[in-house]
Amino acid sequence: MADLKYQPVAHDHQAFLARAARRKGFAKAYDALELEYQLANQMLKARARAGLTQDVVAERMGTTKSAISRLESAGKKHAPSIATIQRYAQAVGCDLQVKLVPQK
């Protein structure tokens, strides 16, 4: 296994969202992808907590770094299966929990 150290890249998400919110149609598009953004955010946090690089997660999952990058990005271009998300969770030392919550 590769011995790579995780080094996070500085990113001011609030500033990014503030700039993006000024674009026409952003709010509607962002809201439509809310669940995907939540999942991507959870995945990034889990990998950071584990102190792993995308390369190491890819190696543990038997895939490529680019595949991990796609998994960690929100958007409708790539919709991973529950089995893939489960493998990712195991690779970063987490359990996957899925639940349906009644609508209000």
N, C-alpha and C positions, 0 to 999 in steps of 0.2 A: 504494500500500500504506500502511496506517496506520502511523504512527510512535509506537508505544506501547511503554513500558518495562515489563518484567516486574518485578513486586514481589511476592515470595512472601509468603504468609500464614503466620504462626507456627502450628505444629501439633506437639504432643507426641504422636506416634503411640504410643509405648510406654505413656504414661499413659492414652490413649484405650483401648488394648487391655486394660490392666489393669482399667479400670472396666467395659468391655464383658464381659470374661471372667466377671464375677460374675453375669451374667444366665443364667438357665436356658436350655439349648439352644444357647448361643453357640458353644461349642467345636465342636460337630458341624456347625453351619451354616457357621462360618468355615472349617473343614477342607474342606467340600464345595466352597467357592469359592476354594481356594488358588491354582489356576492363574489364575483371573481377577484375583485380587488381585496376583499376581506381574506379570501383564501391565500392569495399571493402574499399578503402582508404576514399572515400566520406562518407560512412556509419560510419566508425570509427571517422572521424572528426565531423560529425553531433552529434553522441552520446557524444563525449567529450565536444563539445560546450554546449550541453544540461545538462552536468554534471550528466549523468545517468550511472548506472552500467548495465551490461547485464541482471542481475536479474530483475531490474526495467523495462527495455524495454520488457523483456519476460512477465512480469506480465501485462503490458499495452496491449500487443498483445495477451494475453491468450495462451502463449506457454511456452516452457522451456528455461532455460539458454543455454543448449546445442544446441538448435535450433538456438538461436541468434548467438552463436559462429560459427555455420556452415554458417549462412548468411553472417557474417562478414569476412569469410575466402575466399580467391580467389581460384578457381580451378574448374575443370570440374566434380568433384564428386557430386556437388550439384548446380543445376541451379534453383534459385528461380523464381517464377512467378512474373509478374508485380504487381499482386494483393498483394502478400506477401511483395514486396519492398514498395508498397504504404502504407501498414499497418505499416511497420517499419518506414517509413518517418513520418507518423502521430504520432507514439509513441515517436519520438525524436523531435517533434515540427517542422517538415519541410514539404514542399510541394515537390512532385516528379514531375520533368519535364523530358520528353523523347522527343528527336528530332532526325530526320534523316538529316544528313548533306551530300550534294552532294560530290561525290568523285572528286578529282582534276585530 
